[in-house]
């Protein structure tokens, strides 16, 4: 079975789990926007086929960027990575909506702690909002688009002298750490010093972070039996979105598929903040 000519292609490193699951997120959104979409990996690209051949990657990224959801109370969100760990708190699902307010997708996958990289002290809602807002819909290689992501500007509290409120400096958000290229610079053993100690805030790939967060809802990796280690399957034949979950975790084998293994490892000495590692190729049982 040969693959059809794709409508949309995006460069991807399939050994980067953040990029892989971000492609799954793109596929998820494409199918919800344009029902019947199909997707597959081919060489160094992820391909999408839509019934409407006029659709573009820019269209898809713009729809993702403009999604909204309730962020909630941010009053106690002053420290991104405090020593407090709230991982035992119940997961509050996030309902993403399109710009026309119609429901897009409901997310709650991070109840699975083995693949959640951020600590309980970090608020997923403000992080996701910042990553979505920072997506550049015109970038042709969004997984290589490095930039800082910020909260929306806020108005300061009116002062006693009657001065009008002013917009405060937007708060910069650290990513979820799905991208191993970002995570391997966060541990003192990797960089030679502690970036957190020096309050250094480097750039990330917002499109990768946001789309991976979405993609993991359906495309869940399978545990390998080793703590915090998971396996995902890269497929090379065009399939509909409703097969992605079963294919990625290896329940449904497809000819030509290949398996990768990665670890969600601790990136700080406190052993609370994690990051996805670069994946390694595993011998595939598919033929």
C-alpha positions as CSV (number, residue, x, y, z in Angstrom):
1,X,0.0,0.0,0.0
2,X,1.7,3.2,-1.1
3,X,1.0,6.5,0.6
4,X,-0.9,9.3,-1.2
5,X,0.5,12.7,-2.0
6,X,0.3,14.7,1.3
7,X,-1.5,18.0,1.8
8,X,0.8,19.1,4.6
9,X,4.4,18.1,5.5
10,X,6.5,19.1,8.5
11,X,10.1,18.4,9.3
12,X,10.5,16.1,12.3
13,X,13.2,14.2,14.2
14,X,11.3,11.0,15.2
15,X,14.0,10.2,17.8
16,X,12.9,13.3,19.7
17,X,9.8,12.2,21.6
18,X,8.6,15.8,22.0
19,X,8.6,16.3,18.2
20,X,7.0,12.9,17.7
21,X,4.1,13.5,20.0
22,X,3.7,17.0,18.7
23,X,3.1,15.5,15.3
24,X,0.4,13.4,16.9
25,X,-1.0,16.6,18.3
26,X,-1.1,18.2,14.9
27,X,-2.8,15.1,13.6
28,X,-5.4,15.2,16.4
29,X,-6.3,18.8,15.7
30,X,-6.3,18.3,11.9
31,X,-8.8,15.5,12.2
32,X,-11.0,17.5,14.5
33,X,-10.9,20.5,12.2
34,X,-11.1,18.6,8.9
35,X,-12.7,15.1,9.7
36,X,-11.2,12.3,7.8
37,X,-7.6,13.5,7.9
38,X,-4.9,10.8,7.6
39,X,-1.3,11.0,8.7
40,X,2.0,9.1,8.5
41,X,5.8,9.5,8.9
42,X,8.0,9.5,5.8
43,X,11.8,10.0,6.0
44,X,12.4,13.2,8.0
45,X,8.8,14.4,7.6
46,X,5.4,14.0,9.1
47,X,2.7,14.0,6.5
48,X,-1.0,14.9,6.6
49,X,-3.7,14.3,4.0
50,X,-6.9,16.3,4.1
51,X,-9.9,16.2,1.9
52,X,-9.5,19.9,1.3
53,X,-6.2,20.2,-0.5
54,X,-6.0,24.0,0.1
55,X,-5.3,23.5,3.8
56,X,-1.8,24.5,5.0
57,X,0.5,24.0,8.0
58,X,0.0,27.7,8.7
59,X,-3.8,27.2,8.9
60,X,-3.4,24.4,11.4
61,X,-0.9,26.3,13.6
62,X,-3.1,29.4,13.6
63,X,-6.0,27.3,14.8
64,X,-3.9,25.8,17.5
65,X,-2.6,29.2,18.6
66,X,-6.1,30.7,18.9
67,X,-7.5,27.9,21.1
68,X,-8.8,29.1,24.5
69,X,-9.6,27.5,27.9
70,X,-10.1,28.7,31.5
71,X,-6.8,29.3,33.2
72,X,-8.2,29.8,36.7
73,X,-6.7,31.6,39.7
74,X,-3.1,32.6,39.2
75,X,-2.7,34.5,42.4
76,X,-0.6,31.8,44.1
77,X,1.5,31.1,41.0
78,X,4.6,33.1,41.8
79,X,7.2,30.3,41.8
80,X,7.5,28.1,38.7
81,X,9.6,25.4,40.3
82,X,9.3,25.6,44.1
83,X,10.3,22.8,46.4
84,X,6.6,22.0,47.1
85,X,5.3,19.0,45.2
86,X,1.6,18.8,44.5
87,X,1.6,15.7,42.3
88,X,-0.9,14.0,44.6
89,X,-3.6,16.6,43.8
90,X,-6.4,15.4,41.5
91,X,-6.1,16.2,37.8
92,X,-8.3,19.0,36.6
93,X,-9.1,18.4,32.9
94,X,-8.5,21.2,30.4
95,X,-11.2,21.8,27.9
96,X,-9.7,23.4,24.8
97,X,-12.0,25.4,22.6
98,X,-11.6,26.7,19.0
99,X,-11.7,30.5,18.5
100,X,-15.5,30.1,17.6
101,X,-15.9,28.7,21.2
102,X,-16.8,25.2,20.0
103,X,-15.2,22.4,21.9
104,X,-11.9,21.2,20.5
105,X,-10.6,18.5,22.9
106,X,-10.6,17.6,26.5
107,X,-7.2,16.9,28.1
108,X,-6.4,14.9,31.3
109,X,-3.6,12.5,30.3
110,X,-1.1,13.7,33.0
111,X,-2.8,11.6,35.5
112,X,-0.3,9.1,34.2
113,X,2.7,10.3,36.3
114,X,5.3,8.2,34.5
115,X,5.2,10.5,31.5
116,X,4.5,13.8,33.2
117,X,7.8,15.8,33.2
118,X,6.8,19.0,35.1
119,X,6.6,19.1,38.9
120,X,3.4,19.5,40.9
121,X,4.4,23.0,41.8
122,X,4.2,24.0,38.2
123,X,0.8,25.0,36.9
124,X,0.0,23.3,33.5
125,X,-2.7,25.8,32.5
126,X,-0.6,29.0,32.5
127,X,2.2,27.0,30.8
128,X,-0.1,25.7,28.1
129,X,-1.6,29.1,27.5
130,X,1.8,30.7,27.1
131,X,3.0,28.0,24.7
132,X,-0.1,28.3,22.5
133,X,0.1,32.1,22.4
134,X,3.8,31.9,21.3
135,X,3.2,29.7,18.3
136,X,4.3,31.4,15.1
137,X,1.8,30.2,12.5
138,X,4.0,31.4,9.6
139,X,7.1,29.4,10.6
140,X,7.7,26.5,8.2
141,X,9.7,24.5,10.8
142,X,7.9,25.2,14.0
143,X,9.8,22.5,16.0
144,X,13.0,24.5,15.5
145,X,11.4,27.9,16.3
146,X,13.1,29.0,19.5
147,X,11.5,31.8,21.5
148,X,10.4,32.8,24.9
149,X,6.8,32.3,26.0
150,X,5.0,34.8,28.2
151,X,1.8,35.2,30.1
152,X,-0.6,37.9,28.8
153,X,0.2,41.4,30.2
154,X,-1.7,42.4,33.3
155,X,-2.8,45.8,34.5
156,X,-1.3,46.9,37.8
157,X,-3.4,47.8,40.8
158,X,-4.5,51.4,40.8
159,X,-2.3,53.5,43.2
160,X,-3.5,55.8,46.0
161,X,-2.3,58.8,44.1
162,X,-4.9,58.3,41.4
163,X,-2.6,57.2,38.6
164,X,-4.1,54.9,36.0
165,X,-3.3,51.2,36.1
166,X,-0.4,50.2,33.8
167,X,0.4,47.0,32.1
168,X,2.9,45.0,34.2
169,X,5.8,43.2,32.7
170,X,4.6,39.8,31.3
171,X,5.8,36.8,33.3
172,X,8.0,34.4,31.3
173,X,6.9,30.7,31.4
174,X,9.2,27.8,31.4
175,X,8.2,24.9,29.2
176,X,6.9,21.4,30.1
177,X,10.2,19.9,29.2
178,X,9.0,17.6,26.5
179,X,12.0,18.6,24.3
180,X,15.2,16.7,25.2
181,X,17.2,19.5,23.4
182,X,16.0,21.8,26.2
183,X,16.1,19.4,29.0
184,X,19.7,18.3,28.6
185,X,20.9,21.8,29.4
186,X,19.1,21.9,32.7
187,X,21.2,19.7,34.9
188,X,24.5,20.9,36.4
189,X,26.2,17.7,35.2
190,X,25.3,18.6,31.6
191,X,26.1,22.3,31.6
192,X,28.8,22.6,34.2
193,X,26.7,24.8,36.4
194,X,23.1,25.1,37.6
195,X,21.0,27.3,35.3
196,X,18.2,27.4,37.9
197,X,20.7,28.7,40.6
198,X,21.7,31.6,38.3
199,X,18.0,32.3,37.4
200,X,18.7,31.7,33.7
201,X,15.7,31.4,31.5
202,X,16.5,30.1,28.0
203,X,14.2,29.8,25.0
204,X,12.1,26.8,24.1
205,X,10.0,25.6,21.1
206,X,6.4,26.7,22.1
207,X,4.8,24.8,19.2
208,X,6.5,21.6,20.2
209,X,5.6,22.0,23.8
210,X,1.9,22.9,23.2
211,X,1.3,20.3,20.5
212,X,3.0,17.5,22.4
213,X,0.8,18.3,25.4
214,X,-2.2,17.8,23.1
215,X,-0.9,14.8,21.3
216,X,-0.3,12.8,24.4
217,X,-4.0,12.6,25.1
218,X,-4.6,10.0,22.4
219,X,-1.0,8.9,21.5
220,X,0.2,7.4,24.7
221,X,3.5,5.6,24.9
222,X,3.7,2.1,26.4
223,X,5.7,1.3,29.5
224,X,8.7,-1.0,29.0
225,X,8.8,-2.4,32.5
226,X,11.7,-0.1,33.5
227,X,10.6,2.8,35.8
228,X,10.0,6.0,33.9
229,X,10.9,4.4,30.6
230,X,8.4,4.2,27.7
231,X,8.2,3.0,24.1
232,X,6.5,4.5,21.1
233,X,6.0,3.3,17.6
234,X,6.6,5.4,14.5
235,X,4.3,4.3,11.7
236,X,5.0,4.8,8.0
237,X,1.6,3.9,6.4
238,X,-1.2,6.4,6.1
239,X,-3.8,5.8,8.8
240,X,-6.9,7.7,10.3
241,X,-6.6,9.5,13.6
242,X,-8.7,7.0,15.5
243,X,-6.0,4.3,15.0
244,X,-3.1,6.5,16.4
245,X,-3.5,5.5,20.0
246,X,-3.4,1.7,19.3
247,X,-0.5,2.1,16.8
248,X,1.7,4.3,19.0
249,X,1.6,2.0,22.0
250,X,2.2,-1.1,19.9
251,X,-1.2,-2.8,20.3
252,X,-1.9,-2.7,16.5
253,X,1.3,-3.5,14.6
254,X,1.8,-2.0,11.1
255,X,4.3,-3.2,8.4
256,X,7.3,-0.9,8.3
257,X,6.9,0.6,11.8
258,X,9.8,1.2,14.1
259,X,10.0,1.4,17.9
260,X,11.8,4.0,20.0
261,X,12.5,4.0,23.7
262,X,12.9,7.1,25.9
263,X,13.2,8.0,29.6
264,X,11.4,10.6,31.6
265,X,14.4,11.4,33.8
266,X,15.1,13.8,36.6
267,X,16.8,17.0,35.4
268,X,17.4,18.5,38.9
269,X,19.0,17.3,42.1
270,X,15.7,17.7,43.9
271,X,14.4,14.7,41.9
272,X,11.0,16.4,41.2
273,X,11.5,18.1,37.8
274,X,11.9,15.8,34.8
275,X,12.5,15.9,31.1
276,X,12.1,13.6,28.2
277,X,15.4,12.0,27.0
278,X,16.4,11.6,23.3
279,X,14.9,8.2,22.2
280,X,17.0,5.3,21.1
281,X,16.0,2.9,18.3
282,X,14.7,-0.5,19.3
283,X,14.6,-3.5,17.0
284,X,11.1,-3.7,15.5
285,X,9.1,-6.9,15.4
286,X,7.1,-5.6,12.5
287,X,7.8,-6.7,9.0
